[in-house]
Amino acid sequence: MDFCRKRGKCFLFCPAQLSTRLTFCHLSEIGCTMAKHFHVNTPLLESISMSKHVGTTVFLKMENSQPSGSFKIRGIGHLCQQRATQSKGVVCSSGGNAGMAAAYVARKMGLPATIVVPSSTPQLVVQRLKDQGATVKIVGKVWDDANGEALRLTETEGLTYVPPFDDPLLWQGHASIITEVAASLGPVVKPGAVLVSVGGGGLLCGVIQGLKDVGWTDVPIIAMETVGADCLNAAVKAGRVVTLDDITSEAKCLGAKTVCKKAFECTQSSELTIISELVTDQQALHAVETFLDEERVLVELACGASLAAVYSGLIRRLQDEGRLPTVLGPLLVIVCGGSSIDMKQLANLKHKLQT
């Protein structure tokens, strides 16, 4: 692909053979609508070791390499550009990654940021938020408690509320993950399936929007959660949105007790194939360690939920059950982030989960 810039606009020289449903020029136009953004176009890497595990090519979309450490900066950056340019400050409730993105974007925009986190948030995340210049408030046990305080501050202090996952502007920003992948793969190749971790459902909604944008609605999505932070899976089983009694998983960044309504509705749509699956914290931890050994990248437990689908044999099981094709096209794994992990935190997780 050849790109050039001229008079401040993006131009893309299109190959002669174009997809019947999407041209590269279309992809360029989508990208140019978000010309001044805070996120970066992250690497799309082929993993030889993971490909061996599943018997098909595995591509890794490395969202952990974003400036804030996760994919969250895509949607939150886009939302702040639309709503916070004249703001007196922003407030965001978060278990870590959304707060990091909001703090980073606010600093770049010259705005004060207040990040409300639950008490389960690792101290390293609290310190990283402060390093970004944010004011950090610790409220409640789980994200839902922290979110109540963020909404209160929106009303009492006149701050701009930055939701961590439930807003169309967030999904529009996250959709750029898929448009970047489509541009990288070219008009001939498309994924056989997309693998994502799910917390409140923001990334899932963004991936769905991206698949629609590029004409890939026939590509199945495997939505991964950990047992104890499984609000989407619980909703799918109940046939309606439900609220979990508590978050018992150590994957705290997946810790929303209620999935966003849009994500659940998409699981019920005949237009899409969304497979909701669970892994244990132990399986997610094993995936984090294996990924560190094989790919030399440390990611958090929430990200390990999607990686575990490869390392635990879940993908092959879905093929055996006929829920995925036996001959599967390239598997796209969204490596969603790693801002709430370091070697000390990894050791703590191992101690908790292996005793």
N, C-alpha and C positions, 0 to 999 in steps of 0.2 A: 504494500500500500504506500502511496506517495501523498504526503500532506504538504501544503504550503499555506502561508499567511499573506494576505494582501488587503491593505486598507482596513485592518482591524477585524476582518472576517475570516472564517475558516472555509477553505475549499478542499474538496477531496476528489482526486481523479479516479473515476470509477472504472473497473474492469469491464470488458465487453460482456462477459457472462454475469448477469445479475440474478439474484434470487427473485422468483416471481412474486414474492410477497413483501420483500424488503430490499431496497437498494442501499449501497454504501453511502450514497448521497443523503438518503433519509437518515442514516445513522449519524452522519456529520451534522445534519440540521438539529437532531435531538441534542447532540453534544454542545452545539453552539448556543442553544437556548440557556445553557448553564455556563456561559463563557467565563464569567468571573466567579469562581467558586473556591471553596476552602479545601476540598479533598483533592487527592492525586489519582491519576490513572494507575492502579496497582498492577503488579506483575501477574501474568497468567502463566503458571509453570506446569510442565508435565512432570508427574511423579512416577518414576520407574518402579520404586518399591511398592507404592500403593496400587499401581497398575497390576503388579504381580498378584496382589491379594485378591483382586476382584476379576481378573481375567479380561480386562478391557482398559483402554487408555484412561487415566485419571488426570484431570486438569485441576490445579489449585488456584483459586482467585484469592490472592494474598492481601486480604483486607486488614490484617494485623499490621501492615506497613503504612497505614494511614497516619498522618501527623498526630492524631489523638489516640491512636492505637487500635481503632476498630472502624467498622463500616458506618457507625453512627454519625460520623461527621458529614456523610453525604446528605442525609435527610435533614439533620439539624442545621447544617450550614445553609441549605436551601430554604428552610423555614425561617431562619433568622434574617436572611436577605429579604424575605417577603414581609415579615412582621415586625422586625426589631430595629429597623434603621433609624427610627425616631424615638426609640425607647429610652426610658430612664434606667433600664437594667433588665436582666433576664433572670428567671428562676426556673430550675429544673430539678425534678425528683429522679433519683437514679440509684441503681446498685453499683454503679461504676462507670460503664462505658458511655452512656448518654451524658452523664455529668462531665466526663472528660471532654467530650465533643463540644458541649455547650460552653464550658469554661474556655476552651481553646478559641472557639469562634468569637465569643464575647471579647476576649483579649485582643483578637485581631481587629474587631470592630470598635475597640475603645469603649466598651460597655462594662459596667460592673456585673458580676455574676454571683448569684447565690445558689448553691447546690445543696439540696436536702437529701441526705442518705440515711438508710436504716442502720441500726447498730451492728448488723451483720457484715457491714462493709469493711474489708481489710484496711488496716491502718496505712498500708502503702498507697492505697487508692486515695484516702483522705489527704495524705501528704502531697501526692501528685496533683490533686485538685487545688490545694493551697499554692503549690508551685506555679500553677497557671494563673494565680492571682484571684482565685475565687474565694468567697466566703462560704464555709462549710457548716451546715447545721445537721446534727445527728438526731433523728426523731424516729421513735418506734422500732419495732423488731423487723418488719418486712417493708418492701417497697410501697405497698398500699398505704401504710402509715405515713411514710415520708411524703407521698403524693398528696395526702390530705393537707399537710403543712404547706406544701408548695402552692396549692390552690388557695389556701388562706392568705399567703403572702401576695399572691396575685391581686386579691381583692383589697387587702389592707395597705399594701405598699405601692400599688400601681405598677408592679413589675410585669413584664411580658412573660407569659407562661410558655415554656418549651416542653411539650410532652415527649416522653422518651420513645413512644412507639405508636400511639393511636392518633394519627392525623394524615390526611391525604398528601399534604406537602412533604411529610417525611417519606412516604411511599414513593412519591415522584422522584425525590432525591436518591433514594436507595435503588430505584429502577436503573440508574446509570451503571450499576454493576453489570447488568445483563447486556446493555448496549455496548459497553466496552468489550465484553466477551465476544459478542457477535462480530464486532469490528476486527478483533484479533484472530478469530477462527476463520473468517472469510465467508463467502456466500455458499460454499458447498458443504461445510461441516457444521453440524449442530449437536448439542449434547443429547445423549441417550436418556439422561436424568440429571436433576439438580438436587444437591444435598445441602440442607440448611439446618442450623439450630434455631429453635423457637423459644422465645421467652414470652413477651406480650403479643408478638405477632407482627411487629413492624417490618422486620427483614423479610418475612414470608410475604407480606403484602407488597413490598417493593419488588421482590423477585417475580411475583405474579404480574405486576404492572410491567416490568421489563420484558417478560416473555410475551405479553400482549403487544408491546411496542415493536418487537422484532419479528412477530409472526410465529412464535414458537409455542403456542398454547397446547400443542400436542405433546410437549415434553413433560413427563411426570416429575413431580416434586416430592422428595422424601423429607418430611418435617420431623426433626429429631428433638426429643426432650429427655430429661432425666426423670427417673421415678422420684416423686416428691416435689417436682417443679413442672407438673404436666397438665397445665390448664387447658391447652388445646386438645390433647388426647382425651382428657376427661369430658370436654365439650362434645367431641366427636362421638364418644361412647354414649353420652346422654342424649344426643340429638338436639342439644340446645347449649347456649352459653351458661357455664356454671362457675361458681366461685369456690376455690379450694379452701379447706379449713385452715391450712397452714402451709408454709414452705419448709419442707424437711430435707430437701436436697442441699448438698454443699455447693452446687452450681448456682450461686446466689445471683449471678447476672441473668439467669433464666427465671428469677423469682417473682413473677407477677401471679397473683392468685386468680386473676380473670383475664382470659385472652380477649383481644379487641374483637368487636363484633364482625368487622369486615373479614378478618382472617377466618373466623368460623364459617361465615357465609360462603367463602370461597371453597371450603372443603365440601360444601353441599352442592356445588355447581357441577352440572353435567359437562360444562365446557372444559373443565380442568381435571387432572388426576393428581390428587394430593394424598400421599400415604403418610399417615401419622404413626410414628413408632417411638418406643421408649428404650432406653438403656439405663443401667444402674450407674450410680456414682463411681463404683469401682471400675466398670467398663470404660467410662469416660476418662477416669484417671489413667488407666492403662493406655488409652489412646493418646493422651497428652504425652506420656512418657515415650511411647513408641514413635510418635511424631517428632519428638525432640531428638531421639536417637537417629531416626532415618532421614529427617529433613533438616535437622539442626535448627529448629525453630521452636521456641517455647510459647505455648498458647494457654489460655485459661480453661477451666473445667467446662464452662458453657460451650466453648468451641469444641472441646473434646467429645461432646454429645454427638455432633455430626461426624467427626472423624471415627468414632467408635462403630458407626455403621459399616465402615470398611474393615476395620481391624477385628471386629467381633464376628464377622461372617454374616451380618444381617443382609447385606446386598445379595449375597448368594442365596440366602434363605428366601428372600422375596422373589428371586428368579425361580427357585424350585417350586414355590407356591403359585407361580403363574401371574404374580402381581407386577413383575417386571419382565421384559423380554429375555428369553434365554440368550440370544445374541444381542448384547447391549451395546449401544453406541457409547461415545466418550462420556465418562461420569464427571460432572462439574461439581467440585466441592468448594463451597464458600467458606474460606478460613476467616471467621468473622472477627476475631480479635484476641488481644492478650494484654490489656492494660492493667488487669487486676491480678497479675501473677509475677512472681519472681522465684528464685530458687528457695528462699526461706519459706514462702507461701506454699510452694510445691511440697517441701518437706513436711509442713504442717498438715497438708491434705493427706499425704501418705500415712502419717501417724494416725490421723483420725479414721481413715477408711480401711486401714489394714490391721487395726487392733480389735 
